[in-house]
Amino acid sequence: RDGPFRLFFFSREEPRIHVHVAHPDGEAKFWLSPIVHLATSTGLSPKQITEAQLVVQAHLKEIQDAWQHHFGG
C-alpha cells in the first residue's frame, strides 16, 4: 500500500511482468518492462493514473523482487 493505492498481481494471469494498482475510484494495470507504462485503467482520472504510475516507479524494485519470489525465474 502507498497512500490510497494498493498494488497487487494475480497468480494465474499472463506471464509478462506487470502490476495492478487499486484505488477507491478505480484500478489500473501497468507493464513494468521495458519501462513502466499503462496497460489499462478503469475509473481513474488522468491525474490519478499519473499518481499511480509514480507509486509503481517508486516501488519498482520491490515489485520486481516480489514477482520473482512469487513466480520464480
Buried (B, 14 or more C-beta within 10 A) or exposed (E): EBEBBBBEBEEEEEEEBBBBBBBEEBBBBBBBEEEBEBEEBEEBEEEBBEBBBEBBEEBBEEBBEBBEEEEEE
